[in-house]
Amino acid sequence: MIISGSHYLVEISYNDLGLYISLHSIEGAHKSVMQDITNPERVKQILTAFNNDFEMLARHIKLHKNSIRIRRPEYAEMSNLRSI
């Protein structure tokens, strides 16, 4: 996935302790970056905002000063989701 102009392998995992995001540079010129979100309320807000869609979450990841940032999903994008 291209994030902030560079290619990264994105790993996102979730368990009872938190949400974990890792970016591993494919180009080799950049280092890996990891983010642990262990605040249960914040984790719930993120997962709810993305309807537990980790692929959509990955598309909203940006790097800012070697720190992972998650952009909020757009309402139009959320309205395109189908209910199961």
C-alpha positions as CSV (number, residue, x, y, z in Angstrom):
1,M,0.0,0.0,0.0
2,I,1.3,3.5,-0.7
3,I,1.2,5.7,2.4
4,S,2.6,9.2,2.3
5,G,4.3,8.5,-1.0
6,S,6.1,5.3,0.0
7,H,5.3,1.6,-0.2
8,Y,4.4,-0.2,3.0
9,L,3.2,-3.6,4.1
10,V,0.3,-2.8,6.5
11,E,-0.5,-5.0,9.4
12,I,-3.6,-4.3,11.6
13,S,-4.6,-6.5,14.5
14,Y,-7.1,-6.2,17.3
15,N,-7.6,-8.1,20.6
16,D,-9.0,-7.4,24.0
17,L,-6.0,-5.3,24.9
18,G,-6.1,-2.9,22.0
19,L,-5.6,-2.1,18.3
20,Y,-2.2,-2.5,16.8
21,I,-1.0,-1.0,13.5
22,S,2.4,-1.8,11.9
23,L,3.8,-0.3,8.7
24,H,6.8,-2.1,7.3
25,S,8.7,-0.3,4.5
26,I,9.0,-2.3,1.2
27,E,11.4,0.2,-0.3
28,G,14.0,-0.3,2.4
29,A,14.8,3.4,2.7
30,H,12.3,3.9,5.4
31,K,12.0,2.2,8.8
32,S,9.0,0.3,10.2
33,V,6.5,2.3,12.3
34,M,4.2,0.9,14.9
35,Q,1.2,2.3,16.8
36,D,-0.5,0.7,19.8
37,I,-3.9,2.0,20.8
38,T,-4.8,0.6,24.1
39,N,-7.5,3.0,25.3
40,P,-10.7,0.9,25.0
41,E,-12.9,3.8,24.3
42,R,-10.7,5.1,21.5
43,V,-10.4,1.6,20.0
44,K,-14.2,1.3,20.0
45,Q,-14.5,4.7,18.3
46,I,-12.1,3.7,15.6
47,L,-13.6,0.3,14.9
48,T,-17.1,1.8,14.9
49,A,-16.1,4.6,12.5
50,F,-14.8,2.0,10.0
51,N,-17.5,-0.5,10.6
52,N,-14.8,-3.0,11.6
53,D,-13.5,-2.9,8.0
54,F,-9.7,-3.2,8.4
55,E,-9.1,-2.7,4.7
56,M,-10.9,0.6,4.7
57,L,-9.0,1.5,7.9
58,A,-5.7,0.8,6.2
59,R,-6.6,3.1,3.3
60,H,-7.0,6.0,5.8
61,I,-3.6,5.6,7.4
62,K,-1.1,8.5,6.9
63,L,2.3,9.1,8.3
64,H,3.1,12.5,9.9
65,K,6.6,13.0,11.4
66,N,7.2,9.2,11.7
67,S,3.9,8.8,13.6
68,I,0.8,6.9,12.3
69,R,-2.4,9.0,11.9
70,I,-5.8,7.7,11.0
71,R,-8.0,10.0,8.9
72,R,-11.7,9.8,9.6
73,P,-13.7,8.0,6.9
74,E,-15.9,10.2,4.7
75,Y,-19.6,9.9,5.1
76,A,-20.1,9.2,1.4
77,E,-17.7,6.3,1.7
78,M,-19.5,4.9,4.7
79,S,-22.9,5.2,3.0
80,N,-21.6,2.9,0.2
81,L,-21.2,0.0,2.7
82,R,-23.8,-2.7,2.4
83,S,-25.3,-4.2,5.5
84,I,-25.0,-8.0,5.7
